[in-house]
Amino acid sequence: MDTKILKELKRKLDKGNPVPLYYQLEKTLEEMIVHGIILPGERLAGDVELSAFLAVNGRTVRKALAGLVEKGLITRIRKAGTFVREKEEQCSPTVGFFYFKEAEGMMVKVAEYIQLALSHRGYDLKIIPFHKDYYENIDLSLEMGKKGLKGAILVTMPGERCRAAIKNLDKRKVPYVRFGNAFFTGELKAPLVRGNDRQATRDAIAHLWRLGHREIGLICNYRGWEPEQEYRAFYGGKGCRLEERWRMSIEFSGPLEQWQAMPGPQIVRGYLAANPDITALMVEHLPVCIEVFRQADLVGRRIPEDVSVMCLRTIPDSRLDPIHPQLDAMLLPLERMAEEAVEQLLRIFRNGFPDREEVIMMEHPFRPGETVCTVSGNARKNNSGKILVNA
């Protein structure tokens, strides 16, 4: 191994960086191999030599090299040493991530987490965003074969075509895991990894209730979905009045730009005007939350003084600058969901296709804001000015 390469490795290791040294070393060596700085067939320096030259412990070196072995980039031969594999031997197995293109804002972040989890285990990721008519035109199992995929992480959509395509994967025992949406639960055998929307709704409405709210509205994505079920069940358990007009389903879960291109602003403005009695509002989808903030002033409603607003699901790094004060929200645990989806898929690779469905639900609890303001003598929840994160 050339001394210049060793010096470059040492230069790139930053012991002040919070990223673990083994991972820095693994990624630097990977880049050098991929870009041809370290050539196929070349022998790497031994563990002891690398450890001494880089001034890191042997465990750091071994862990970095183990990651490269798992990715198929190097091979370790007993009593001979560690060698860079030939190009034709370096092809890593590939997993596909299929998601609805309209939800790209969230799914790009999910893809990043999936890619990171896969790369640590020696797999590549191919991203396949699709439109509404995707399942009308393809055989999903054949499409996976054409793309050279060993398995897939899928976001399902409502509709018979999607149901048939997914059931065909089950029939052929093609390795896949469902992510996010709970469509076809109970009908399939592959695992489903998702957020616990029921618990998030229960936590949010119970918190608003404790703060004295009794007229709580709900704007949900689809009629009959879990947030609406929990909302109705909560009021039923309390034996309190629930006005049907407080609940609205919008049949929408796309990006903010698409919502604004539709009659979205008028829908929200109409809802707020028709419900002057609500003191709190739970909204399932973030772009609709943003629209609530924008439209409230137009109907004479102040946020948070007149109406406290909570979003039931949002994602890390959401664009919230249109909102002032910032929104209280439940934060979807996307990173943990992505890691779990990868683990479930690798389990199928190891153990074969499952005999029954397993639903893995990730909690997304919140940290409630502490500020309470008094309006007309009633205690009302004020927004905390920060995104609520996992406690």
N, C-alpha and C positions, 0 to 999 in steps of 0.2 A: 504494500500500500504506500503510495507516494507521500513523502514528507510534506509536500505542499498541501495535499488533501487533509492530512492530519492537522496542519496549522489552521486550515480553513474551518475544519470542524470545531477546533478549540475556540476560534474567533467568534463563531456563531452561537456558542453556548453562553447563555446569560443567566448566571446564578441569582441575579436580582429579580428575574422574571418569575411571576407566580406560576407560569406553566411548568410542570414537572420536568426535570432535566432529562429523564429517560425519553419523554415524548419529544422534547426539542432535538435530542440526538437522533431518534428514530426518523423524524420528519426531515432533518437535514440530510441524513444518509439516503433516505428515499428520493429526495430531490436530486441528489448527485447521481444516483443510479438511473433515474428516469431520464435525466438530461445528458446522460453519457459521460459525465465527469469521472465516474467510476464505471469501468467497462465490464460487459458480460464476461464471465470466466475469471475475473480478477479476484485475487485472494485478499480478504480484509485483514487488518492487523488483529492479532489475538486479543482475547478479553483482557488479559493482564497488561499487555502493551497499551491498549486503548485506555484502560482505566488510569494507568500511570501518566500517559501523555496528556490526557484531558483533565487530570486531577479530579476525577469523580470515582465513587466507589464501584466495585465490581458488579453489584446488584443493579446499578443504573445501566451499565453497559449490557448486561445479560437481558434485562427487560426490554431495552431498545431493540436488540438483535432478535429477540423472540417475536416482537411485533413485525419485523421485516420477514421473518420466516413464515409467519401466519399469512402475510400478504403475498407470499410466493416470490419475493424479490431475491432472497438469498437462500442458500442451503448450508447446513452445518454438518460436516463429515468428520466422524470421530477419528482422531489422530492425524487428520489431514488439514483441518482448518475450516474457515468460513468463506464461502465463495458466492459471487454474484451469479445468479442464474442466467442462462441464455435467454434471449428475447422471447423465443417461442415458448419458453417454459414459464414466463412471467405473467401470463394472462390470468387475471383473477376472475373468479366466478362473479356474475352480475345479478343484482336484484333490481326489479322494477318498482317504481313508486307511481301509481296511477291515481290522479286526483282531478276533481272538477275544476276547470280553468277559471271559472268565475270566482272561486275562493282562493285565488292565487296569493293574495296578500298574506293569508295565514299559512298556506301550504308551502310557500317558499321557505318559511322559517322551519316548518316541520321537515322539509327535505334536507335542510342543513343539518338538523339534529340526526336524522336517519343516516345521512352520509358519514357523519363523524362516527356514529356507533358502528356502522358497517366497516369503515376503513380500519378501525382498531382490530377487526376480526378477519381482515384479509379479503373483503368483498368490495366490489365496485357498485355504484348506483346509477341506474338509468332513469331519468325523470320523464314521465309520460302524462302531460296535462291533456284533458279531453273535454269536448263540448257535449251538450245535452244529447245529441244524436249519435254519440260514439258507439253505443252498444247496438244500434240499429244496423251498423255496417260491418261489424267484425265478429269473428269467433275469438273470444278472449284467450282461450288456451292455445289456439294456433298462433295468435299474435305474439304471445309470450315466447313460443318456440322460434318464430321468425326473428325476434329481437335477441335471441340467445340468452334468455333469462332463466336462472336456476329457480327463482321464486319471485313472489310479488307481495308488496304491501299495498292494499287497495282501499280507496275511499268509495263506498257504494253510494248509489243514487236511487231514488224511488223509481218504480216502473218495472213492467214485466220483462222487458228485454234485459235489463241489468240482472234481475232475479234469475232468469234462465242462464245467462252467461256465468254467473257465480256458481249456480248449482252444477253447471257442467264442469267447473273446476273441481268441485267436490267429488263428482262422479269419477273423474279421471285421476283424482288424488294428486292434483297439481299443487305444490306447496305455496300457500298464500296465507296472509293474515289481513283481517279487516281493520281499518283505522277510523276512529271518530264516529261517523253516523251509525245508528243502531238499526238500519233497515234490515229486514229479513231475520231478525233475531229469533232463535228457536227453530229455524228452518235449515240451518247450515251446520257444518261440523268444524270449520276452521275457527281459530280464536278471533275474538273481537276485543280491541284495546280502545278505550274511550274515556272521556271525562265523566264524572258522576253528576250529570245535570240535575237529577232529582235532589241530591243532597245540596247542591249549590242553591237551588230554588228554595228548599226548606230553610237553609241557613239565612238567606237574604230576607225572606218574608218574616221569619221569626225575629230577626234583628229589628226590622222596621216596626213590627208589632210591639216589641219591648219598649221602643222609643215613643210609643203612644199613637202611631198611625193606625187607623181603622179603615180608611178608604184608600186602598192600595190598588193601583192599576197594573196591568200586564200587557206588554206588546211582545208577542212571541213569533217565532219564524213560521211554524206550521200548526194548523188546527189539530188538536189531539196529541201533540207532542208532550214529552214528560214535564216540561215546565208548566204547561197548562193543567195537566193532571194534578201536579203537586199543589198548584195554586188553588184549584177547586177543592182538593182534599183538605187543605189548611182551613179554608173558610168553613167547610162542612164540619170539621172537627171543633171549631169555635162556636158553631151555631149562630153565626152572625150573617148579616145581610151582605149579599154579593150581587152587585148589579152586572148584568150581562154586558152593558156598554163599557164597563171598566176593562174588559178583555178584548183584545184585537189580535187576530193572526194576519200576517202580511204576505205569506207565501213567498218569502224572499230571503236569500242568504248570500248575496253577492257583495261586490266592493262598493265603496262610497260613491264613486263616480257613476256607476250604473244606477244606483238608487236615486241620485239626483237627476239622471236623465229620464227617469220614470216620473209619475205623479207623486213621488215620495214626499216632497215637502208639503204638498196639499193634504196628503193622507195624514201626516203627523199633525199638521195645523188643525185639521178637522177633528182629530181625536182629542186634542187638548181643549178645543172650543166646546166639544160635546161633553166633556167631563170636568166641569169647573169645581166639582166637589172633591176630587182626589187630592190627597196631600203627599202621596209618594207614588213612584212609578218604577216598576221593574221592566227592563228591556233586554231581550235575549241577544240582540245582534248589535255590534258596536256602531256601524254606520247609521243605524236608526237612532241610537243614543245621541250621536253627534247632531242629527237632524232635530231631535227634541230640544237640544240646547239652542239651536239656531232659530227654531220657530216659536219657542215659548214667549219671547218678548212681543211677538206680533199679536198674540192673543191675551196680553196683559198678565202673563204668569212669570214670576221671578224664580230662578233656580240659584241657590237652594232654598231661598226664603219661603216661597209658596209651595214648591214641589221638590221633594228629595228624589233624586234619580240614581238608580243602581243598574249597572250592566251585569247580566248574568254570566257572560263569557267574553273575555278579551284575551289578547296575546301579548307576549313580550315585545317591546319596541313598537307598540301601536302608535299611529299618527294621531295624537290627541291635541295638537296645537289649536284646532278650531274650537276646543272646549275650554270655557272659563266660567267658573272655577273648574279645576280638573275633576274628572269623573271618578266616583267610587265604583270599583268593579271587581268581579271575581276573575282571577287570573288562571286561564287554562294551563295545566301542567304539561305543556307540549313536549318539553325535553324528556321528561320521565316517560311520557306516553310513547315517544319515538324509540327510546331505549328498550322499553318493554316489548314493543312490536318487533324489533330486531331480535330480541331474545326468544320470543315465541316462534319466529320464523326459523331461527337456527335450531331450536328444539325439534321442529318438524323435519329439518334436514337430517338431524341425528337419529330421531326415533320413528320417523315415518308419519304419515297423515293421521290426525287424531280420529277417534271413534265418536267423539261427541264434542259439542261446542263448549268453549270456556269463554266467559265474558269477564274481562279484567277492567275494573273501573277505578280510575285515579281521582282521588279527592282534590278539590280545589277550594280549600277553606279561605276565609278572608280575615283581615284585621280591620275591624270597624273604626271609623273616624271618631274622635272624642269630642268634637265641637258641637254644641247644641245651641241653637238660637231660639229666642222667644218671639213668636208672631201671634198677635191678638191673644196673648195670654196662654197660648198652647205651646208646649215643648215640641219642637220639630227638629229633625235631624239635619244638621248642616254637612255638606260635603267636606271631606278632610283635606282636599287639595293634593291628594296623592293617589296613585293606583294602589289598591289593596292587593297585598301579595301573600303568599303562603306563610302562615304563622310558624 
